């Protein structure tokens, strides 16, 4: 084989290997580390900010760890005064479904039924801007569902 063709094949196979590695789902331990970083660096600070605004309006919100639909998880329980619904939470958790890679699930739970808001292939796909939008829209939905 000519040297330039050998080098070309070497570059092509290296590029191919990188692409395969980039699209491979992360190992569970890596995924969970990424979720912990997301929870500590993005989700919790934004939930605390929204909780502060809800407290100013006379509600009793709280942040709940690892009590969601999957674990690990984080939820903002709105603690609405005089609310008729029992849960009133917006949360994020890691979901494990047989035959599928791990995912981050953003969800809203308000009576009568919880529903999924969004799913993310990797914790690193969850941007601070998207978290903010999810939180504000979920809080709006919960308030509307609980209004007399």
Secondary structure as UniProt FT lines:
FT   HELIX           3..23
FT   HELIX           28..38
FT   HELIX           39..43
FT   HELIX           44..56
FT   TURN            57..58
FT   STRAND          62..65
FT   STRAND          73..77
FT   TURN            81..82
FT   STRAND          89..95
FT   TURN            98..99
FT   STRAND          103..109
FT   STRAND          114..120
FT   HELIX           123..125
FT   HELIX           128..146
//
